[in-house]
Amino acid sequence: MLTVTRNKMQLIHPICKDIVSHKEDFKQHKIVLTGSDSFLVEIDHGVIIKRQDMRATREEADTILV
């Protein structure tokens, strides 16, 4: 049930992990992921960048899911 924050977080983690594992698919595009980590992850031209300058401090899973 996705009304429970913990369930949403359990869904977000594998989605982000899968996207990162397919980083080579983002050679022409840039994507920024928010997940359970407080720092955002950017994939730009197949390169993973942990954005130390962009910290997400929110705890509500709905905002992370979007």
N, CA, C and O atoms as a Tripos MOL2 file, in Angstrom:
@<TRIPOS>MOLECULE
protein
  264   263    66     0     0
PROTEIN
NO_CHARGES

@<TRIPOS>ATOM
      1 N           0.8390   -1.1720    0.0000 N.3       1 MET1
      2 CA          0.0000    0.0000    0.0000 C.3       1 MET1
      3 C           0.8940    1.2480    0.0000 C.2       1 MET1
      4 O           1.7860    1.3750    0.8390 O.2       1 MET1
      5 N           0.6540    2.1580   -0.9330 N.am      2 LEU2
      6 CA          1.5080    3.3340   -1.0620 C.3       2 LEU2
      7 C           1.0880    4.5080   -0.1860 C.2       2 LEU2
      8 O           1.6080    5.6120   -0.3500 O.2       2 LEU2
      9 N           0.1720    4.2950    0.7270 N.am      3 THR3
     10 CA         -0.1540    5.3610    1.6740 C.3       3 THR3
     11 C           0.8050    5.3360    2.8560 C.2       3 THR3
     12 O           0.7860    6.2480    3.6820 O.2       3 THR3
     13 N           1.6380    4.3120    2.9500 N.am      4 VAL4
     14 CA          2.6070    4.1740    4.0320 C.3       4 VAL4
     15 C           3.9690    4.6440    3.5280 C.2       4 VAL4
     16 O           4.4770    4.1380    2.5270 O.2       4 VAL4
     17 N           4.5530    5.6120    4.2270 N.am      5 THR5
     18 CA          5.8210    6.2010    3.8140 C.3       5 THR5
     19 C           6.9100    5.1470    3.6390 C.2       5 THR5
     20 O           7.6790    5.2090    2.6790 O.2       5 THR5
     21 N           6.9830    4.1960    4.5360 N.am      6 ARG6
     22 CA          8.0230    3.1530    4.4420 C.3       6 ARG6
     23 C           7.8900    2.3530    3.1490 C.2       6 ARG6
     24 O           8.8970    2.0110    2.5290 O.2       6 ARG6
     25 N           6.6700    2.0550    2.7410 N.am      7 ASN7
     26 CA          6.4490    1.3230    1.4940 C.3       7 ASN7
     27 C           6.9190    2.1310    0.2890 C.2       7 ASN7
     28 O           7.4910    1.5760   -0.6490 O.2       7 ASN7
     29 N           6.6800    3.4310    0.3120 N.am      8 LYS8
     30 CA          7.1280    4.2910   -0.7850 C.3       8 LYS8
     31 C           8.6460    4.3070   -0.8660 C.2       8 LYS8
     32 O           9.2190    4.2470   -1.9540 O.2       8 LYS8
     33 N           9.2850    4.3870    0.2800 N.am      9 MET9
     34 CA         10.7400    4.3960    0.3000 C.3       9 MET9
     35 C          11.2980    3.0750   -0.2250 C.2       9 MET9
     36 O          12.3170    3.0600   -0.9140 O.2       9 MET9
     37 N          10.6330    1.9700    0.0980 N.am     10 GLN10
     38 CA         11.0770    0.6750   -0.4010 C.3      10 GLN10
     39 C          10.9050    0.5790   -1.9090 C.2      10 GLN10
     40 O          11.6360   -0.1660   -2.5620 O.2      10 GLN10
     41 N           9.9790    1.2980   -2.4610 N.am     11 LEU11
     42 CA          9.7730    1.3280   -3.9080 C.3      11 LEU11
     43 C          10.7940    2.2380   -4.5900 C.2      11 LEU11
     44 O          11.2930    1.9140   -5.6680 O.2      11 LEU11
     45 N          11.1030    3.3620   -3.9740 N.am     12 ILE12
     46 CA         12.0090    4.3430   -4.5550 C.3      12 ILE12
     47 C          13.4240    3.7850   -4.6950 C.2      12 ILE12
     48 O          14.0680    3.9880   -5.7240 O.2      12 ILE12
     49 N          13.9080    3.0900   -3.6820 N.am     13 HIS13
     50 CA         15.2920    2.6030   -3.6860 C.3      13 HIS13
     51 C          15.6120    1.7370   -4.9050 C.2      13 HIS13
     52 O          16.5930    2.0220   -5.5920 O.2      13 HIS13
     53 N          14.8360    0.6950   -5.2050 N.am     14 PRO14
     54 CA         15.1850   -0.1250   -6.3770 C.3      14 PRO14
     55 C          15.0350    0.6180   -7.7060 C.2      14 PRO14
     56 O          15.7560    0.3280   -8.6610 O.2      14 PRO14
     57 N          14.1130    1.5650   -7.7720 N.am     15 ILE15
     58 CA         13.9590    2.3510   -9.0020 C.3      15 ILE15
     59 C          15.2100    3.1890   -9.2350 C.2      15 ILE15
     60 O          15.7560    3.1950  -10.3380 O.2      15 ILE15
     61 N          15.6670    3.8950   -8.2070 N.am     16 CYS16
     62 CA         16.8810    4.7110   -8.3360 C.3      16 CYS16
     63 C          18.0930    3.8410   -8.6460 C.2      16 CYS16
     64 O          18.9210    4.2000   -9.4830 O.2      16 CYS16
     65 N          18.1970    2.7050   -7.9760 N.am     17 LYS17
     66 CA         19.3130    1.7880   -8.2040 C.3      17 LYS17
     67 C          19.3210    1.2990   -9.6510 C.2      17 LYS17
     68 O          20.3840    1.2080  -10.2650 O.2      17 LYS17
     69 N          18.1560    0.9850  -10.1980 N.am     18 ASP18
     70 CA         18.0560    0.5240  -11.5790 C.3      18 ASP18
     71 C          18.4380    1.6260  -12.5650 C.2      18 ASP18
     72 O          19.1450    1.3740  -13.5400 O.2      18 ASP18
     73 N          17.9720    2.8320  -12.3100 N.am     19 ILE19
     74 CA         18.3090    3.9510  -13.1970 C.3      19 ILE19
     75 C          19.8160    4.1750  -13.2100 C.2      19 ILE19
     76 O          20.4030    4.3680  -14.2740 O.2      19 ILE19
     77 N          20.4430    4.1510  -12.0440 N.am     20 VAL20
     78 CA         21.8890    4.3410  -11.9580 C.3      20 VAL20
     79 C          22.6220    3.2150  -12.6900 C.2      20 VAL20
     80 O          23.6430    3.4550  -13.3340 O.2      20 VAL20
     81 N          22.1070    1.9970  -12.5930 N.am     21 SER21
     82 CA         22.7740    0.8820  -13.2680 C.3      21 SER21
     83 C          22.6690    0.9690  -14.7870 C.2      21 SER21
     84 O          23.4130    0.2960  -15.5000 O.2      21 SER21
     85 N          21.7480    1.7940  -15.2880 N.am     22 HIS22
     86 CA         21.5960    2.0090  -16.7270 C.3      22 HIS22
     87 C          22.0930    3.3980  -17.1370 C.2      22 HIS22
     88 O          21.5510    4.0190  -18.0510 O.2      22 HIS22
     89 N          23.1170    3.8650  -16.4570 N.am     23 LYS23
     90 CA         23.6340    5.2180  -16.6990 C.3      23 LYS23
     91 C          24.0200    5.4500  -18.1530 C.2      23 LYS23
     92 O          23.9240    6.5710  -18.6500 O.2      23 LYS23
     93 N          24.4570    4.3960  -18.8360 N.am     24 GLU24
     94 CA         24.8890    4.5510  -20.2250 C.3      24 GLU24
     95 C          23.7200    4.9000  -21.1570 C.2      24 GLU24
     96 O          23.9420    5.3430  -22.2840 O.2      24 GLU24
     97 N          22.4980    4.7080  -20.7030 N.am     25 ASP25
     98 CA         21.3300    5.0690  -21.5010 C.3      25 ASP25
     99 C          21.0720    6.5760  -21.4980 C.2      25 ASP25
    100 O          20.2330    7.0680  -22.2530 O.2      25 ASP25
    101 N          21.7850    7.2960  -20.6580 N.am     26 PHE26
    102 CA         21.5850    8.7430  -20.5390 C.3      26 PHE26
    103 C          22.7520    9.5030  -21.1550 C.2      26 PHE26
    104 O          23.2680   10.4390  -20.5430 O.2      26 PHE26
    105 N          23.1710    9.1230  -22.3360 N.am     27 LYS27
    106 CA         24.3110    9.7760  -22.9920 C.3      27 LYS27
    107 C          23.9190   11.1060  -23.6200 C.2      27 LYS27
    108 O          24.7780   11.9620  -23.8310 O.2      27 LYS27
    109 N          22.6460   11.2960  -23.9210 N.am     28 GLN28
    110 CA         22.1970   12.5410  -24.5370 C.3      28 GLN28
    111 C          21.3570   13.3900  -23.5920 C.2      28 GLN28
    112 O          20.9780   14.5140  -23.9220 O.2      28 GLN28
    113 N          21.0740   12.8490  -22.4300 N.am     29 HIS29
    114 CA         20.1950   13.5460  -21.4940 C.3      29 HIS29
    115 C          20.8170   13.6010  -20.1110 C.2      29 HIS29
    116 O          21.7620   12.8740  -19.8030 O.2      29 HIS29
    117 N          20.2790   14.4600  -19.3040 N.am     30 LYS30
    118 CA         20.6970   14.5860  -17.9110 C.3      30 LYS30
    119 C          19.4970   14.2490  -17.0410 C.2      30 LYS30
    120 O          18.3710   14.6490  -17.3370 O.2      30 LYS30
    121 N          19.7440   13.5130  -15.9730 N.am     31 ILE31
    122 CA         18.6890   13.1900  -15.0240 C.3      31 ILE31
    123 C          19.2340   13.4050  -13.6140 C.2      31 ILE31
    124 O          20.3870   13.0820  -13.3280 O.2      31 ILE31
    125 N          18.4020   13.9470  -12.7490 N.am     32 VAL32
    126 CA         18.7830   14.1540  -11.3540 C.3      32 VAL32
    127 C          17.8180   13.3270  -10.5110 C.2      32 VAL32
    128 O          16.5990   13.4620  -10.6230 O.2      32 VAL32
    129 N          18.3830   12.4710   -9.6680 N.am     33 LEU33
    130 CA         17.5840   11.5690   -8.8370 C.3      33 LEU33
    131 C          17.6100   12.0030   -7.3840 C.2      33 LEU33
    132 O          18.6500   12.3900   -6.8510 O.2      33 LEU33
    133 N          16.4560   11.9320   -6.7590 N.am     34 THR34
    134 CA         16.3990   12.0640   -5.3130 C.3      34 THR34
    135 C          15.9950   10.7050   -4.7800 C.2      34 THR34
    136 O          15.0680   10.0820   -5.2980 O.2      34 THR34
    137 N          16.6580   10.2580   -3.7850 N.am     35 GLY35
    138 CA         16.3390    8.9570   -3.2050 C.3      35 GLY35
    139 C          16.4500    9.0410   -1.7030 C.2      35 GLY35
    140 O          16.1970   10.0880   -1.1070 O.2      35 GLY35
    141 N          16.8280    7.9340   -1.0910 N.am     36 SER36
    142 CA         16.9320    7.9170    0.3620 C.3      36 SER36
    143 C          18.1630    8.6700    0.8490 C.2      36 SER36
    144 O          18.2180    9.0870    2.0050 O.2      36 SER36
    145 N          19.1520    8.8460   -0.0270 N.am     37 ASP37
    146 CA         20.3490    9.6010    0.3320 C.3      37 ASP37
    147 C          20.0050   11.0860    0.3790 C.2      37 ASP37
    148 O          19.1590   11.5440   -0.3880 O.2      37 ASP37
    149 N          20.6370   11.8320    1.2510 N.am     38 SER38
    150 CA         20.3120   13.2580    1.3560 C.3      38 SER38
    151 C          20.8960   14.0650    0.1980 C.2      38 SER38
    152 O          20.4610   15.1910   -0.0450 O.2      38 SER38
    153 N          21.8740   13.5110   -0.5210 N.am     39 PHE39
    154 CA         22.4440   14.2080   -1.6710 C.3      39 PHE39
    155 C          21.8370   13.6760   -2.9570 C.2      39 PHE39
    156 O          21.6080   12.4740   -3.0930 O.2      39 PHE39
    157 N          21.5790   14.5610   -3.8890 N.am     40 LEU40
    158 CA         21.0230   14.1680   -5.1600 C.3      40 LEU40
    159 C          22.0970   13.5380   -6.0290 C.2      40 LEU40
    160 O          23.2810   13.8420   -5.8820 O.2      40 LEU40
    161 N          21.6880   12.6720   -6.9230 N.am     41 VAL41
    162 CA         22.5920   12.0190   -7.8610 C.3      41 VAL41
    163 C          22.2250   12.4960   -9.2550 C.2      41 VAL41
    164 O          21.0660   12.4180   -9.6620 O.2      41 VAL41
    165 N          23.2040   12.9830   -9.9730 N.am     42 GLU42
    166 CA         23.0000   13.4530  -11.3420 C.3      42 GLU42
    167 C          23.6860   12.4850  -12.2970 C.2      42 GLU42
    168 O          24.8300   12.0860  -12.0780 O.2      42 GLU42
    169 N          22.9810   12.1140  -13.3490 N.am     43 ILE43
    170 CA         23.5880   11.3280  -14.4220 C.3      43 ILE43
    171 C          23.6060   12.2290  -15.6410 C.2      43 ILE43
    172 O          22.5570   12.6380  -16.1390 O.2      43 ILE43
    173 N          24.7920   12.5310  -16.1160 N.am     44 ASP44
    174 CA         24.9670   13.4440  -17.2430 C.3      44 ASP44
    175 C          25.9330   12.8110  -18.2380 C.2      44 ASP44
    176 O          27.0980   12.5720  -17.9190 O.2      44 ASP44
    177 N          25.4480   12.5460  -19.4250 N.am     45 HIS45
    178 CA         26.2500   11.9130  -20.4790 C.3      45 HIS45
    179 C          26.8840   10.6090  -19.9900 C.2      45 HIS45
    180 O          28.0450   10.3300  -20.2900 O.2      45 HIS45
    181 N          26.1230    9.8150  -19.2390 N.am     46 GLY46
    182 CA         26.5890    8.5260  -18.7610 C.3      46 GLY46
    183 C          27.4980    8.5740  -17.5530 C.2      46 GLY46
    184 O          28.0030    7.5380  -17.1200 O.2      46 GLY46
    185 N          27.7180    9.7640  -16.9970 N.am     47 VAL47
    186 CA         28.5940    9.9190  -15.8360 C.3      47 VAL47
    187 C          27.7430   10.2040  -14.5970 C.2      47 VAL47
    188 O          26.8550   11.0560  -14.6230 O.2      47 VAL47
    189 N          28.0280    9.4820  -13.5170 N.am     48 ILE48
    190 CA         27.2960    9.6700  -12.2610 C.3      48 ILE48
    191 C          28.0250   10.7000  -11.4170 C.2      48 ILE48
    192 O          29.2240   10.5830  -11.1640 O.2      48 ILE48
    193 N          27.2780   11.7130  -10.9840 N.am     49 ILE49
    194 CA         27.8380   12.7800  -10.1560 C.3      49 ILE49
    195 C          26.9890   12.8780   -8.8880 C.2      49 ILE49
    196 O          25.7800   13.0970   -8.9630 O.2      49 ILE49
    197 N          27.6160   12.7150   -7.7400 N.am     50 LYS50
    198 CA         26.9160   12.9110   -6.4690 C.3      50 LYS50
    199 C          26.9540   14.4090   -6.1750 C.2      50 LYS50
    200 O          28.0180   14.9550   -5.8810 O.2      50 LYS50
    201 N          25.8180   15.0660   -6.2500 N.am     51 ARG51
    202 CA         25.7400   16.5180   -6.1350 C.3      51 ARG51
    203 C          25.8270   16.9590   -4.6800 C.2      51 ARG51
    204 O          24.8150   17.0610   -3.9870 O.2      51 ARG51
    205 N          27.0420   17.2180   -4.2320 N.am     52 GLN52
    206 CA         27.2660   17.6780   -2.8580 C.3      52 GLN52
    207 C          26.6390   19.0520   -2.6270 C.2      52 GLN52
    208 O          26.3390   19.4250   -1.4930 O.2      52 GLN52
    209 N          26.4450   19.8010   -3.7200 N.am     53 ASP53
    210 CA         25.8890   21.1490   -3.6010 C.3      53 ASP53
    211 C          24.3570   21.1460   -3.5640 C.2      53 ASP53
    212 O          23.7440   22.1880   -3.3300 O.2      53 ASP53
    213 N          23.7430   19.9970   -3.7900 N.am     54 MET54
    214 CA         22.2810   19.9060   -3.7970 C.3      54 MET54
    215 C          21.8540   18.8700   -2.7700 C.2      54 MET54
    216 O          21.8160   17.6740   -3.0570 O.2      54 MET54
    217 N          21.5430   19.3290   -1.6010 N.am     55 ARG55
    218 CA         21.1670   18.4320   -0.5100 C.3      55 ARG55
    219 C          19.6540   18.4680   -0.3150 C.2      55 ARG55
    220 O          19.0560   19.5420   -0.2440 O.2      55 ARG55
    221 N          19.0450   17.2990   -0.2300 N.am     56 ALA56
    222 CA         17.6120   17.1910    0.0110 C.3      56 ALA56
    223 C          17.4110   16.7860    1.4640 C.2      56 ALA56
    224 O          17.8300   15.7040    1.8740 O.2      56 ALA56
    225 N          16.7790   17.6420    2.2350 N.am     57 THR57
    226 CA         16.5960   17.3540    3.6560 C.3      57 THR57
    227 C          15.1720   16.9400    3.9840 C.2      57 THR57
    228 O          14.8610   16.6790    5.1470 O.2      57 THR57
    229 N          14.3170   16.8740    3.0040 N.am     58 ARG58
    230 CA         12.9260   16.5120    3.2810 C.3      58 ARG58
    231 C          12.8230   15.0250    3.6080 C.2      58 ARG58
    232 O          13.6310   14.2170    3.1520 O.2      58 ARG58
    233 N          11.8320   14.6880    4.3910 N.am     59 GLU59
    234 CA         11.6350   13.3070    4.8090 C.3      59 GLU59
    235 C          10.3560   12.7220    4.2380 C.2      59 GLU59
    236 O          10.1570   11.5090    4.2960 O.2      59 GLU59
    237 N           9.5020   13.5410    3.6990 N.am     60 GLU60
    238 CA          8.2320   13.0520    3.1820 C.3      60 GLU60
    239 C           8.4490   12.2990    1.8710 C.2      60 GLU60
    240 O           8.9920   12.8540    0.9160 O.2      60 GLU60
    241 N           8.0360   11.0650    1.8280 N.am     61 ALA61
    242 CA          8.2900   10.2080    0.6610 C.3      61 ALA61
    243 C           7.5880   10.7090   -0.5950 C.2      61 ALA61
    244 O           8.0820   10.4810   -1.6990 O.2      61 ALA61
    245 N           6.4440   11.3880   -0.4570 N.am     62 ASP62
    246 CA          5.7430   11.8750   -1.6440 C.3      62 ASP62
    247 C           6.6050   12.8460   -2.4350 C.2      62 ASP62
    248 O           6.6270   12.7900   -3.6650 O.2      62 ASP62
    249 N           7.3110   13.7290   -1.7530 N.am     63 THR63
    250 CA          8.1380   14.6910   -2.4760 C.3      63 THR63
    251 C           9.3500   14.0170   -3.0880 C.2      63 THR63
    252 O           9.8430   14.4490   -4.1300 O.2      63 THR63
    253 N           9.8380   12.9540   -2.4440 N.am     64 ILE64
    254 CA         10.9650   12.2180   -3.0010 C.3      64 ILE64
    255 C          10.5030   11.4130   -4.2130 C.2      64 ILE64
    256 O          11.2220   11.3240   -5.2080 O.2      64 ILE64
    257 N           9.3260   10.8360   -4.1370 N.am     65 LEU65
    258 CA          8.7920   10.0170   -5.2310 C.3      65 LEU65
    259 C           8.5890   10.8300   -6.4890 C.2      65 LEU65
    260 O           8.8650   10.3420   -7.5850 O.2      65 LEU65
    261 N           8.1160   12.0510   -6.3640 N.am     66 VAL66
    262 CA          7.9210   12.9140   -7.5190 C.3      66 VAL66
    263 C           9.2620   13.1900   -8.1350 C.2      66 VAL66
    264 O           9.3470   13.9040   -9.1340 O.2      66 VAL66
@<TRIPOS>BOND
     1     1     2 1
     2     2     3 1
     3     3     4 2
     4     3     5 am
     5     5     6 1
     6     6     7 1
     7     7     8 2
     8     7     9 am
     9     9    10 1
    10    10    11 1
    11    11    12 2
    12    11    13 am
    13    13    14 1
    14    14    15 1
    15    15    16 2
    16    15    17 am
    17    17    18 1
    18    18    19 1
    19    19    20 2
    20    19    21 am
    21    21    22 1
    22    22    23 1
    23    23    24 2
    24    23    25 am
    25    25    26 1
    26    26    27 1
    27    27    28 2
    28    27    29 am
    29    29    30 1
    30    30    31 1
    31    31    32 2
    32    31    33 am
    33    33    34 1
    34    34    35 1
    35    35    36 2
    36    35    37 am
    37    37    38 1
    38    38    39 1
    39    39    40 2
    40    39    41 am
    41    41    42 1
    42    42    43 1
    43    43    44 2
    44    43    45 am
    45    45    46 1
    46    46    47 1
    47    47    48 2
    48    47    49 am
    49    49    50 1
    50    50    51 1
    51    51    52 2
    52    51    53 am
    53    53    54 1
    54    54    55 1
    55    55    56 2
    56    55    57 am
    57    57    58 1
    58    58    59 1
    59    59    60 2
    60    59    61 am
    61    61    62 1
    62    62    63 1
    63    63    64 2
    64    63    65 am
    65    65    66 1
    66    66    67 1
    67    67    68 2
    68    67    69 am
    69    69    70 1
    70    70    71 1
    71    71    72 2
    72    71    73 am
    73    73    74 1
    74    74    75 1
    75    75    76 2
    76    75    77 am
    77    77    78 1
    78    78    79 1
    79    79    80 2
    80    79    81 am
    81    81    82 1
    82    82    83 1
    83    83    84 2
    84    83    85 am
    85    85    86 1
    86    86    87 1
    87    87    88 2
    88    87    89 am
    89    89    90 1
    90    90    91 1
    91    91    92 2
    92    91    93 am
    93    93    94 1
    94    94    95 1
    95    95    96 2
    96    95    97 am
    97    97    98 1
    98    98    99 1
    99    99   100 2
   100    99   101 am
   101   101   102 1
   102   102   103 1
   103   103   104 2
   104   103   105 am
   105   105   106 1
   106   106   107 1
   107   107   108 2
   108   107   109 am
   109   109   110 1
   110   110   111 1
   111   111   112 2
   112   111   113 am
   113   113   114 1
   114   114   115 1
   115   115   116 2
   116   115   117 am
   117   117   118 1
   118   118   119 1
   119   119   120 2
   120   119   121 am
   121   121   122 1
   122   122   123 1
   123   123   124 2
   124   123   125 am
   125   125   126 1
   126   126   127 1
   127   127   128 2
   128   127   129 am
   129   129   130 1
   130   130   131 1
   131   131   132 2
   132   131   133 am
   133   133   134 1
   134   134   135 1
   135   135   136 2
   136   135   137 am
   137   137   138 1
   138   138   139 1
   139   139   140 2
   140   139   141 am
   141   141   142 1
   142   142   143 1
   143   143   144 2
   144   143   145 am
   145   145   146 1
   146   146   147 1
   147   147   148 2
   148   147   149 am
   149   149   150 1
   150   150   151 1
   151   151   152 2
   152   151   153 am
   153   153   154 1
   154   154   155 1
   155   155   156 2
   156   155   157 am
   157   157   158 1
   158   158   159 1
   159   159   160 2
   160   159   161 am
   161   161   162 1
   162   162   163 1
   163   163   164 2
   164   163   165 am
   165   165   166 1
   166   166   167 1
   167   167   168 2
   168   167   169 am
   169   169   170 1
   170   170   171 1
   171   171   172 2
   172   171   173 am
   173   173   174 1
   174   174   175 1
   175   175   176 2
   176   175   177 am
   177   177   178 1
   178   178   179 1
   179   179   180 2
   180   179   181 am
   181   181   182 1
   182   182   183 1
   183   183   184 2
   184   183   185 am
   185   185   186 1
   186   186   187 1
   187   187   188 2
   188   187   189 am
   189   189   190 1
   190   190   191 1
   191   191   192 2
   192   191   193 am
   193   193   194 1
   194   194   195 1
   195   195   196 2
   196   195   197 am
   197   197   198 1
   198   198   199 1
   199   199   200 2
   200   199   201 am
   201   201   202 1
   202   202   203 1
   203   203   204 2
   204   203   205 am
   205   205   206 1
   206   206   207 1
   207   207   208 2
   208   207   209 am
   209   209   210 1
   210   210   211 1
   211   211   212 2
   212   211   213 am
   213   213   214 1
   214   214   215 1
   215   215   216 2
   216   215   217 am
   217   217   218 1
   218   218   219 1
   219   219   220 2
   220   219   221 am
   221   221   222 1
   222   222   223 1
   223   223   224 2
   224   223   225 am
   225   225   226 1
   226   226   227 1
   227   227   228 2
   228   227   229 am
   229   229   230 1
   230   230   231 1
   231   231   232 2
   232   231   233 am
   233   233   234 1
   234   234   235 1
   235   235   236 2
   236   235   237 am
   237   237   238 1
   238   238   239 1
   239   239   240 2
   240   239   241 am
   241   241   242 1
   242   242   243 1
   243   243   244 2
   244   243   245 am
   245   245   246 1
   246   246   247 1
   247   247   248 2
   248   247   249 am
   249   249   250 1
   250   250   251 1
   251   251   252 2
   252   251   253 am
   253   253   254 1
   254   254   255 1
   255   255   256 2
   256   255   257 am
   257   257   258 1
   258   258   259 1
   259   259   260 2
   260   259   261 am
   261   261   262 1
   262   262   263 1
   263   263   264 2
@<TRIPOS>SUBSTRUCTURE
     1 MET1         2 RESIDUE 1 A MET
     2 LEU2         6 RESIDUE 1 A LEU
     3 THR3        10 RESIDUE 1 A THR
     4 VAL4        14 RESIDUE 1 A VAL
     5 THR5        18 RESIDUE 1 A THR
     6 ARG6        22 RESIDUE 1 A ARG
     7 ASN7        26 RESIDUE 1 A ASN
     8 LYS8        30 RESIDUE 1 A LYS
     9 MET9        34 RESIDUE 1 A MET
    10 GLN10       38 RESIDUE 1 A GLN
    11 LEU11       42 RESIDUE 1 A LEU
    12 ILE12       46 RESIDUE 1 A ILE
    13 HIS13       50 RESIDUE 1 A HIS
    14 PRO14       54 RESIDUE 1 A PRO
    15 ILE15       58 RESIDUE 1 A ILE
    16 CYS16       62 RESIDUE 1 A CYS
    17 LYS17       66 RESIDUE 1 A LYS
    18 ASP18       70 RESIDUE 1 A ASP
    19 ILE19       74 RESIDUE 1 A ILE
    20 VAL20       78 RESIDUE 1 A VAL
    21 SER21       82 RESIDUE 1 A SER
    22 HIS22       86 RESIDUE 1 A HIS
    23 LYS23       90 RESIDUE 1 A LYS
    24 GLU24       94 RESIDUE 1 A GLU
    25 ASP25       98 RESIDUE 1 A ASP
    26 PHE26      102 RESIDUE 1 A PHE
    27 LYS27      106 RESIDUE 1 A LYS
    28 GLN28      110 RESIDUE 1 A GLN
    29 HIS29      114 RESIDUE 1 A HIS
    30 LYS30      118 RESIDUE 1 A LYS
    31 ILE31      122 RESIDUE 1 A ILE
    32 VAL32      126 RESIDUE 1 A VAL
    33 LEU33      130 RESIDUE 1 A LEU
    34 THR34      134 RESIDUE 1 A THR
    35 GLY35      138 RESIDUE 1 A GLY
    36 SER36      142 RESIDUE 1 A SER
    37 ASP37      146 RESIDUE 1 A ASP
    38 SER38      150 RESIDUE 1 A SER
    39 PHE39      154 RESIDUE 1 A PHE
    40 LEU40      158 RESIDUE 1 A LEU
    41 VAL41      162 RESIDUE 1 A VAL
    42 GLU42      166 RESIDUE 1 A GLU
    43 ILE43      170 RESIDUE 1 A ILE
    44 ASP44      174 RESIDUE 1 A ASP
    45 HIS45      178 RESIDUE 1 A HIS
    46 GLY46      182 RESIDUE 1 A GLY
    47 VAL47      186 RESIDUE 1 A VAL
    48 ILE48      190 RESIDUE 1 A ILE
    49 ILE49      194 RESIDUE 1 A ILE
    50 LYS50      198 RESIDUE 1 A LYS
    51 ARG51      202 RESIDUE 1 A ARG
    52 GLN52      206 RESIDUE 1 A GLN
    53 ASP53      210 RESIDUE 1 A ASP
    54 MET54      214 RESIDUE 1 A MET
    55 ARG55      218 RESIDUE 1 A ARG
    56 ALA56      222 RESIDUE 1 A ALA
    57 THR57      226 RESIDUE 1 A THR
    58 ARG58      230 RESIDUE 1 A ARG
    59 GLU59      234 RESIDUE 1 A GLU
    60 GLU60      238 RESIDUE 1 A GLU
    61 ALA61      242 RESIDUE 1 A ALA
    62 ASP62      246 RESIDUE 1 A ASP
    63 THR63      250 RESIDUE 1 A THR
    64 ILE64      254 RESIDUE 1 A ILE
    65 LEU65      258 RESIDUE 1 A LEU
    66 VAL66      262 RESIDUE 1 A VAL
